Amino acid sequence: MKNTGIKASSLRTAMVVFLLMISGLSIGGFYYAQGWLTVLAAKSQPASVDNDIGASASQELSQANRAAAIKAASVTVPTVNYQDLIIQDLNSYALSTDIKITASEASQPPAAMTATALINGVQSKYITVKVASPVPYSSLIKFIKAVETNLPKMRLTGISLSRVQGLDDSVMVEPIIIEVYTR
């Protein structure tokens, strides 16, 4: 009898080739499936977020983002008409705190002021405000608080006070320098 069967060495070779093919197909299939799942997940993510959070929570989040964007935009004023807007705000603060503004004008930064780095597109402008003196100290404090806590953002960069003889609750105020953030 003739032995026409498969030899052990050729069977081993065939099995190694078969295992390499299976390994290659498995690795290729894995990367293909991973890419396909990534694309599928990216397409279905908004629907998944809405389903997980709920439609009302998603809507609240969207409204909160809009409110934050509006507030961020209101921190600065347009450079074009910043003087008119700021002087109008200052006059309303003065009226509500019983202070009389006698003059207000654009000015240069104080000499002792160091330049501060601002966000791109945001610039500092300065306005000098003169108030009628003497001023009741409590009214001045209310005015300063109104200026410092307002939107658009302003801050006092220079103020000089002196006592008034005979009036313990009043002070003399030199011109106030206010920094305004513009875009």
Secondary structure, 3 states (H helix, E strand, C coil): CCCCCCCHHHHHHHHHHHHHHHHHHHHHHHHHHHHHHHHHHHHHHHHHHHHHHCHHHHHHHHHHHHHHHHHHHCCCECCCCHHHHHHHHHHHHHHHCCCCEEEEEEECCCCCCCCCCCCCCCEEEEEEEEECCCEEHHHHHHHHHHHHCCCCCEEEEECCEEEECCEEEEEEECCEEEEEEEC
